[in-house]
Amino acid sequence: MNTEKEDLLFKKRLLDLARAAYNKNINTYTDFLTLNETSIFLSAKPELPDVNYELFGGFDAAERKVLCFCGDSSVKAFSDYIACLKIIPLNKKYSDEFNHRDFLGSIMNLGIERGKIGDILVKEKEGFVYCEAKLSAFLAENLQRIKHTNVRCEVVNGDALTIAPDFKEIKGSVASPRLDAIIALAFQSSRSSILSLISSGKVYVDGKLVESNSYQLKENETVSVRGYGKFIYKGLENQTKKGRYYVSLQKYI
Protein backbone atom coordinates (compact mmCIF):
# COMPACT_ATOMS: atom_id res chain seq x y z
CA MET A 1 0.00 0.00 0.00
CA ASN A 2 1.45 3.38 -0.95
CA THR A 3 2.01 6.09 1.63
CA GLU A 4 -0.63 8.44 0.23
CA LYS A 5 -3.31 5.75 0.44
CA GLU A 6 -2.23 4.84 3.98
CA ASP A 7 -2.50 8.51 5.00
CA LEU A 8 -6.02 8.78 3.53
CA LEU A 9 -7.13 5.63 5.37
CA PHE A 10 -5.69 7.00 8.59
CA LYS A 11 -7.59 10.29 8.15
CA LYS A 12 -10.78 8.30 7.57
CA ARG A 13 -10.12 6.36 10.77
CA LEU A 14 -9.68 9.63 12.67
CA LEU A 15 -12.95 10.94 11.23
CA ASP A 16 -14.80 7.77 12.28
CA LEU A 17 -13.41 7.99 15.83
CA ALA A 18 -14.19 11.71 16.15
CA ARG A 19 -17.75 11.22 14.86
CA ALA A 20 -18.34 8.32 17.26
CA ALA A 21 -17.13 10.43 20.21
CA TYR A 22 -19.26 13.40 19.13
CA ASN A 23 -22.47 11.50 18.30
CA LYS A 24 -22.40 8.90 21.10
CA ASN A 25 -20.84 11.02 23.88
CA ILE A 26 -18.09 8.47 24.49
CA ASN A 27 -14.29 8.56 24.58
CA THR A 28 -12.61 6.96 21.57
CA TYR A 29 -8.92 6.12 21.24
CA THR A 30 -6.28 5.55 18.58
CA ASP A 31 -3.21 3.35 18.92
CA PHE A 32 0.06 5.03 19.88
CA LEU A 33 0.65 7.39 16.98
CA THR A 34 3.86 7.84 15.03
CA LEU A 35 5.14 11.36 14.46
CA ASN A 36 3.73 11.27 10.94
CA GLU A 37 0.29 10.22 12.20
CA THR A 38 0.32 12.96 14.83
CA SER A 39 1.21 15.45 12.09
CA ILE A 40 -1.67 14.19 9.89
CA PHE A 41 -4.08 14.64 12.79
CA LEU A 42 -2.88 18.18 13.55
CA SER A 43 -3.31 19.10 9.88
CA ALA A 44 -6.75 17.44 9.63
CA LYS A 45 -8.26 19.01 12.79
CA PRO A 46 -10.36 21.59 10.86
CA GLU A 47 -12.07 18.74 8.97
CA LEU A 48 -13.06 16.83 12.11
CA PRO A 49 -16.16 17.25 14.30
CA ASP A 50 -15.86 19.85 17.05
CA VAL A 51 -14.98 17.51 19.90
CA ASN A 52 -12.33 17.93 22.60
CA TYR A 53 -9.22 15.78 22.37
CA GLU A 54 -6.12 14.87 24.35
CA LEU A 55 -2.76 13.48 23.22
CA PHE A 56 -0.84 11.55 25.86
CA GLY A 57 1.86 8.90 25.88
CA GLY A 58 2.19 8.09 29.57
CA PHE A 59 4.54 10.96 30.46
CA ASP A 60 4.84 14.56 29.32
CA ALA A 61 7.84 14.21 27.01
CA ALA A 62 6.58 11.06 25.23
CA GLU A 63 7.00 11.02 21.47
CA ARG A 64 4.48 8.27 20.68
CA LYS A 65 1.09 9.34 21.99
CA VAL A 66 -2.43 7.99 22.04
CA LEU A 67 -5.11 10.36 20.74
CA CYS A 68 -8.36 10.42 22.70
CA PHE A 69 -11.47 12.13 21.35
CA CYS A 70 -13.20 13.15 24.57
CA GLY A 71 -16.92 12.76 23.95
CA ASP A 72 -17.66 11.99 27.61
CA SER A 73 -16.52 14.87 29.80
CA SER A 74 -17.33 12.90 32.96
CA VAL A 75 -14.56 10.37 32.28
CA LYS A 76 -10.88 11.26 32.57
CA ALA A 77 -9.36 10.47 29.17
CA PHE A 78 -6.30 8.55 30.34
CA SER A 79 -7.15 7.50 33.89
CA ASP A 80 -6.46 3.82 33.20
CA TYR A 81 -5.76 3.53 29.47
CA ILE A 82 -1.94 3.52 29.47
CA ALA A 83 0.29 1.39 31.70
CA CYS A 84 4.02 1.34 32.30
CA LEU A 85 5.85 -1.96 32.40
CA LYS A 86 9.18 -2.09 34.24
CA ILE A 87 11.54 -4.78 32.90
CA ILE A 88 14.30 -5.85 35.30
CA PRO A 89 17.17 -8.33 34.74
CA LEU A 90 17.14 -11.21 37.23
CA ASN A 91 20.87 -10.67 37.68
CA LYS A 92 21.97 -7.14 36.78
CA LYS A 93 25.66 -7.89 37.28
CA TYR A 94 25.72 -10.39 34.40
CA SER A 95 23.04 -8.76 32.29
CA ASP A 96 23.48 -7.81 28.65
CA GLU A 97 23.52 -4.13 27.77
CA PHE A 98 20.15 -3.17 26.28
CA ASN A 99 18.89 -0.57 23.88
CA HIS A 100 15.43 0.47 22.72
CA ARG A 101 15.42 -2.03 19.85
CA ASP A 102 16.22 -4.98 22.14
CA PHE A 103 13.12 -4.36 24.27
CA LEU A 104 10.87 -3.63 21.30
CA GLY A 105 12.01 -6.73 19.40
CA SER A 106 11.33 -9.05 22.33
CA ILE A 107 7.87 -7.56 22.81
CA MET A 108 6.92 -7.84 19.16
CA ASN A 109 8.12 -11.46 19.14
CA LEU A 110 5.19 -12.12 21.47
CA GLY A 111 2.82 -11.07 18.68
CA ILE A 112 2.17 -7.54 19.93
CA GLU A 113 1.51 -4.93 17.23
CA ARG A 114 3.81 -1.90 17.17
CA GLY A 115 0.93 0.52 17.58
CA LYS A 116 0.06 -0.96 20.98
CA ILE A 117 3.46 0.08 22.38
CA GLY A 118 4.48 3.64 23.11
CA ASP A 119 7.85 5.03 24.15
CA ILE A 120 10.53 2.79 25.65
CA LEU A 121 13.03 4.28 28.09
CA VAL A 122 16.24 2.46 29.03
CA LYS A 123 17.79 3.21 32.42
CA GLU A 124 20.77 1.29 33.84
CA LYS A 125 19.89 -2.06 32.23
CA GLU A 126 16.20 -1.64 33.09
CA GLY A 127 13.46 -0.89 30.58
CA PHE A 128 10.30 1.17 31.05
CA VAL A 129 7.75 0.34 28.37
CA TYR A 130 4.52 2.29 27.92
CA CYS A 131 1.68 0.23 26.49
CA GLU A 132 -2.08 -0.10 26.38
CA ALA A 133 -3.13 -1.08 29.91
CA LYS A 134 -5.12 -4.08 28.71
CA LEU A 135 -1.88 -5.67 27.45
CA SER A 136 0.21 -5.06 30.56
CA ALA A 137 -0.70 -8.27 32.43
CA PHE A 138 0.00 -10.40 29.35
CA LEU A 139 3.38 -8.76 28.84
CA ALA A 140 4.29 -9.01 32.51
CA GLU A 141 3.58 -12.74 32.46
CA ASN A 142 5.10 -13.67 29.10
CA LEU A 143 8.09 -11.36 28.61
CA GLN A 144 10.85 -13.39 30.24
CA ARG A 145 14.01 -12.76 28.21
CA ILE A 146 15.71 -9.81 26.52
CA LYS A 147 18.62 -10.89 24.29
CA HIS A 148 20.35 -13.57 26.42
CA THR A 149 19.21 -12.16 29.76
CA ASN A 150 16.35 -13.51 31.87
CA VAL A 151 14.10 -10.74 33.12
CA ARG A 152 11.07 -10.17 35.27
CA CYS A 153 8.37 -7.58 34.68
CA GLU A 154 6.11 -5.55 36.89
CA VAL A 155 3.41 -3.03 36.11
CA VAL A 156 4.19 0.27 37.79
CA ASN A 157 2.14 3.39 38.35
CA GLY A 158 3.26 5.79 35.65
CA ASP A 159 2.00 8.81 37.59
CA ALA A 160 4.34 7.95 40.46
CA LEU A 161 7.41 7.44 38.31
CA THR A 162 10.20 9.97 38.28
CA ILE A 163 11.87 8.51 35.21
CA ALA A 164 12.49 10.90 32.38
CA PRO A 165 14.66 10.99 29.27
CA ASP A 166 18.30 11.97 29.70
CA PHE A 167 19.58 15.09 27.98
CA LYS A 168 22.87 16.48 26.77
CA GLU A 169 23.09 20.27 26.78
CA ILE A 170 24.42 21.76 23.57
CA LYS A 171 25.34 25.40 23.11
CA GLY A 172 26.75 27.08 20.05
CA SER A 173 26.49 29.92 17.58
CA VAL A 174 24.46 29.85 14.37
CA ALA A 175 23.98 32.36 11.58
CA SER A 176 20.25 32.49 12.33
CA PRO A 177 17.73 30.56 14.47
CA ARG A 178 16.36 28.84 11.39
CA LEU A 179 15.40 25.20 11.51
CA ASP A 180 18.22 23.99 9.25
CA ALA A 181 20.92 25.83 11.21
CA ILE A 182 19.70 24.59 14.61
CA ILE A 183 19.45 20.96 13.44
CA ALA A 184 22.98 21.17 11.99
CA LEU A 185 24.23 22.33 15.39
CA ALA A 186 22.30 19.64 17.29
CA PHE A 187 23.64 16.73 15.24
CA GLN A 188 26.99 18.20 14.14
CA SER A 189 26.01 17.81 10.50
CA SER A 190 26.49 19.93 7.42
CA ARG A 191 23.71 22.30 6.49
CA SER A 192 23.43 20.69 3.03
CA SER A 193 22.69 17.25 4.51
CA ILE A 194 20.10 18.79 6.83
CA LEU A 195 18.32 20.44 3.89
CA SER A 196 17.75 17.03 2.32
CA LEU A 197 16.30 15.68 5.58
CA ILE A 198 13.84 18.57 5.78
CA SER A 199 12.78 18.35 2.12
CA SER A 200 12.29 14.58 2.34
CA GLY A 201 9.77 14.90 5.19
CA LYS A 202 11.87 13.62 8.08
CA VAL A 203 11.65 16.62 10.41
CA TYR A 204 8.84 17.31 12.89
CA VAL A 205 8.39 20.24 15.22
CA ASP A 206 6.10 19.56 18.20
CA GLY A 207 4.71 16.59 16.30
CA LYS A 208 3.92 18.50 13.10
CA LEU A 209 5.76 17.89 9.83
CA VAL A 210 7.82 20.91 8.76
CA GLU A 211 9.23 21.03 5.24
CA SER A 212 10.55 24.59 5.20
CA ASN A 213 14.21 24.96 6.13
CA SER A 214 13.61 28.64 6.96
CA TYR A 215 11.13 27.84 9.73
CA GLN A 216 12.00 29.96 12.77
CA LEU A 217 12.12 27.82 15.89
CA LYS A 218 10.39 29.07 19.02
CA GLU A 219 11.58 28.55 22.58
CA ASN A 220 10.85 25.07 24.02
CA GLU A 221 9.71 23.55 20.73
CA THR A 222 10.73 19.90 20.34
CA VAL A 223 12.37 18.90 17.07
CA SER A 224 12.40 15.24 15.98
CA VAL A 225 14.53 14.11 13.05
CA ARG A 226 13.86 10.57 11.87
CA GLY A 227 17.04 8.51 11.97
CA TYR A 228 18.91 11.07 14.06
CA GLY A 229 17.02 11.76 17.29
CA LYS A 230 15.34 14.75 18.87
CA PHE A 231 16.05 17.83 20.94
CA ILE A 232 14.34 20.71 22.69
CA TYR A 233 15.25 24.18 21.43
CA LYS A 234 15.75 26.23 24.61
CA GLY A 235 16.15 29.50 22.76
CA LEU A 236 18.47 32.40 22.12
CA GLU A 237 20.99 33.29 24.82
CA ASN A 238 22.63 36.28 23.18
CA GLN A 239 23.84 37.71 19.89
CA THR A 240 27.53 38.11 19.14
CA LYS A 241 29.14 41.32 17.91
CA LYS A 242 29.46 39.68 14.49
CA GLY A 243 25.72 39.14 14.32
CA ARG A 244 25.67 35.42 15.05
CA TYR A 245 23.14 33.92 17.44
CA TYR A 246 24.25 31.97 20.51
CA VAL A 247 21.62 29.32 21.27
CA SER A 248 21.11 26.40 23.62
CA LEU A 249 19.49 22.99 23.12
CA GLN A 250 18.69 19.91 25.16
CA LYS A 251 19.38 16.83 23.07
CA TYR A 252 17.80 13.51 24.05
CA ILE A 253 20.36 10.73 24.69
C-alpha positions as CSV (number, residue, x, y, z in Angstrom):
1,M,0.0,0.0,0.0
2,N,1.5,3.4,-0.9
3,T,2.0,6.1,1.6
4,E,-0.6,8.4,0.2
5,K,-3.3,5.8,0.4
6,E,-2.2,4.8,4.0
7,D,-2.5,8.5,5.0
8,L,-6.0,8.8,3.5
9,L,-7.1,5.6,5.4
10,F,-5.7,7.0,8.6
11,K,-7.6,10.3,8.1
12,K,-10.8,8.3,7.6
13,R,-10.1,6.4,10.8
14,L,-9.7,9.6,12.7
15,L,-12.9,10.9,11.2
16,D,-14.8,7.8,12.3
17,L,-13.4,8.0,15.8
18,A,-14.2,11.7,16.1
19,R,-17.7,11.2,14.9
20,A,-18.3,8.3,17.3
21,A,-17.1,10.4,20.2
22,Y,-19.3,13.4,19.1
23,N,-22.5,11.5,18.3
24,K,-22.4,8.9,21.1
25,N,-20.8,11.0,23.9
26,I,-18.1,8.5,24.5
27,N,-14.3,8.6,24.6
28,T,-12.6,7.0,21.6
29,Y,-8.9,6.1,21.2
30,T,-6.3,5.5,18.6
31,D,-3.2,3.4,18.9
32,F,0.1,5.0,19.9
33,L,0.7,7.4,17.0
34,T,3.9,7.8,15.0
35,L,5.1,11.4,14.5
36,N,3.7,11.3,10.9
37,E,0.3,10.2,12.2
38,T,0.3,13.0,14.8
39,S,1.2,15.4,12.1
40,I,-1.7,14.2,9.9
41,F,-4.1,14.6,12.8
42,L,-2.9,18.2,13.5
43,S,-3.3,19.1,9.9
44,A,-6.7,17.4,9.6
45,K,-8.3,19.0,12.8
46,P,-10.4,21.6,10.9
47,E,-12.1,18.7,9.0
48,L,-13.1,16.8,12.1
49,P,-16.2,17.3,14.3
50,D,-15.9,19.9,17.1
51,V,-15.0,17.5,19.9
52,N,-12.3,17.9,22.6
53,Y,-9.2,15.8,22.4
54,E,-6.1,14.9,24.3
55,L,-2.8,13.5,23.2
56,F,-0.8,11.5,25.9
57,G,1.9,8.9,25.9
58,G,2.2,8.1,29.6
59,F,4.5,11.0,30.5
60,D,4.8,14.6,29.3
61,A,7.8,14.2,27.0
62,A,6.6,11.1,25.2
63,E,7.0,11.0,21.5
64,R,4.5,8.3,20.7
65,K,1.1,9.3,22.0
66,V,-2.4,8.0,22.0
67,L,-5.1,10.4,20.7
68,C,-8.4,10.4,22.7
69,F,-11.5,12.1,21.3
70,C,-13.2,13.2,24.6
71,G,-16.9,12.8,23.9
72,D,-17.7,12.0,27.6
73,S,-16.5,14.9,29.8
74,S,-17.3,12.9,33.0
75,V,-14.6,10.4,32.3
76,K,-10.9,11.3,32.6
77,A,-9.4,10.5,29.2
78,F,-6.3,8.5,30.3
79,S,-7.1,7.5,33.9
80,D,-6.5,3.8,33.2
81,Y,-5.8,3.5,29.5
82,I,-1.9,3.5,29.5
83,A,0.3,1.4,31.7
84,C,4.0,1.3,32.3
85,L,5.9,-2.0,32.4
86,K,9.2,-2.1,34.2
87,I,11.5,-4.8,32.9
88,I,14.3,-5.9,35.3
89,P,17.2,-8.3,34.7
90,L,17.1,-11.2,37.2
91,N,20.9,-10.7,37.7
92,K,22.0,-7.1,36.8
93,K,25.7,-7.9,37.3
94,Y,25.7,-10.4,34.4
95,S,23.0,-8.8,32.3
96,D,23.5,-7.8,28.6
97,E,23.5,-4.1,27.8
98,F,20.2,-3.2,26.3
99,N,18.9,-0.6,23.9
100,H,15.4,0.5,22.7
101,R,15.4,-2.0,19.9
102,D,16.2,-5.0,22.1
103,F,13.1,-4.4,24.3
104,L,10.9,-3.6,21.3
105,G,12.0,-6.7,19.4
106,S,11.3,-9.1,22.3
107,I,7.9,-7.6,22.8
108,M,6.9,-7.8,19.2
109,N,8.1,-11.5,19.1
110,L,5.2,-12.1,21.5
111,G,2.8,-11.1,18.7
112,I,2.2,-7.5,19.9
113,E,1.5,-4.9,17.2
114,R,3.8,-1.9,17.2
115,G,0.9,0.5,17.6
116,K,0.1,-1.0,21.0
117,I,3.5,0.1,22.4
118,G,4.5,3.6,23.1
119,D,7.9,5.0,24.1
120,I,10.5,2.8,25.7
121,L,13.0,4.3,28.1
122,V,16.2,2.5,29.0
123,K,17.8,3.2,32.4
124,E,20.8,1.3,33.8
125,K,19.9,-2.1,32.2
126,E,16.2,-1.6,33.1
127,G,13.5,-0.9,30.6
128,F,10.3,1.2,31.1
129,V,7.7,0.3,28.4
130,Y,4.5,2.3,27.9
131,C,1.7,0.2,26.5
132,E,-2.1,-0.1,26.4
133,A,-3.1,-1.1,29.9
134,K,-5.1,-4.1,28.7
135,L,-1.9,-5.7,27.4
136,S,0.2,-5.1,30.6
137,A,-0.7,-8.3,32.4
138,F,0.0,-10.4,29.4
139,L,3.4,-8.8,28.8
140,A,4.3,-9.0,32.5
141,E,3.6,-12.7,32.5
142,N,5.1,-13.7,29.1
143,L,8.1,-11.4,28.6
144,Q,10.9,-13.4,30.2
145,R,14.0,-12.8,28.2
146,I,15.7,-9.8,26.5
147,K,18.6,-10.9,24.3
148,H,20.3,-13.6,26.4
149,T,19.2,-12.2,29.8
150,N,16.3,-13.5,31.9
151,V,14.1,-10.7,33.1
152,R,11.1,-10.2,35.3
153,C,8.4,-7.6,34.7
154,E,6.1,-5.6,36.9
155,V,3.4,-3.0,36.1
156,V,4.2,0.3,37.8
157,N,2.1,3.4,38.3
158,G,3.3,5.8,35.6
159,D,2.0,8.8,37.6
160,A,4.3,8.0,40.5
161,L,7.4,7.4,38.3
162,T,10.2,10.0,38.3
163,I,11.9,8.5,35.2
164,A,12.5,10.9,32.4
165,P,14.7,11.0,29.3
166,D,18.3,12.0,29.7
167,F,19.6,15.1,28.0
168,K,22.9,16.5,26.8
169,E,23.1,20.3,26.8
170,I,24.4,21.8,23.6
171,K,25.3,25.4,23.1
172,G,26.8,27.1,20.1
173,S,26.5,29.9,17.6
174,V,24.5,29.9,14.4
175,A,24.0,32.4,11.6
176,S,20.2,32.5,12.3
177,P,17.7,30.6,14.5
178,R,16.4,28.8,11.4
179,L,15.4,25.2,11.5
180,D,18.2,24.0,9.2
181,A,20.9,25.8,11.2
182,I,19.7,24.6,14.6
183,I,19.5,21.0,13.4
184,A,23.0,21.2,12.0
185,L,24.2,22.3,15.4
186,A,22.3,19.6,17.3
187,F,23.6,16.7,15.2
188,Q,27.0,18.2,14.1
189,S,26.0,17.8,10.5
190,S,26.5,19.9,7.4
191,R,23.7,22.3,6.5
192,S,23.4,20.7,3.0
193,S,22.7,17.3,4.5
194,I,20.1,18.8,6.8
195,L,18.3,20.4,3.9
196,S,17.8,17.0,2.3
197,L,16.3,15.7,5.6
198,I,13.8,18.6,5.8
199,S,12.8,18.3,2.1
200,S,12.3,14.6,2.3
201,G,9.8,14.9,5.2
202,K,11.9,13.6,8.1
203,V,11.6,16.6,10.4
204,Y,8.8,17.3,12.9
205,V,8.4,20.2,15.2
206,D,6.1,19.6,18.2
207,G,4.7,16.6,16.3
208,K,3.9,18.5,13.1
209,L,5.8,17.9,9.8
210,V,7.8,20.9,8.8
211,E,9.2,21.0,5.2
212,S,10.5,24.6,5.2
213,N,14.2,25.0,6.1
214,S,13.6,28.6,7.0
215,Y,11.1,27.8,9.7
216,Q,12.0,30.0,12.8
217,L,12.1,27.8,15.9
218,K,10.4,29.1,19.0
219,E,11.6,28.5,22.6
220,N,10.8,25.1,24.0
221,E,9.7,23.6,20.7
222,T,10.7,19.9,20.3
223,V,12.4,18.9,17.1
224,S,12.4,15.2,16.0
225,V,14.5,14.1,13.1
226,R,13.9,10.6,11.9
227,G,17.0,8.5,12.0
228,Y,18.9,11.1,14.1
229,G,17.0,11.8,17.3
230,K,15.3,14.8,18.9
231,F,16.1,17.8,20.9
232,I,14.3,20.7,22.7
233,Y,15.2,24.2,21.4
234,K,15.8,26.2,24.6
235,G,16.1,29.5,22.8
236,L,18.5,32.4,22.1
237,E,21.0,33.3,24.8
238,N,22.6,36.3,23.2
239,Q,23.8,37.7,19.9
240,T,27.5,38.1,19.1
241,K,29.1,41.3,17.9
242,K,29.5,39.7,14.5
243,G,25.7,39.1,14.3
244,R,25.7,35.4,15.0
245,Y,23.1,33.9,17.4
246,Y,24.3,32.0,20.5
247,V,21.6,29.3,21.3
248,S,21.1,26.4,23.6
249,L,19.5,23.0,23.1
250,Q,18.7,19.9,25.2
251,K,19.4,16.8,23.1
252,Y,17.8,13.5,24.1
253,I,20.4,10.7,24.7
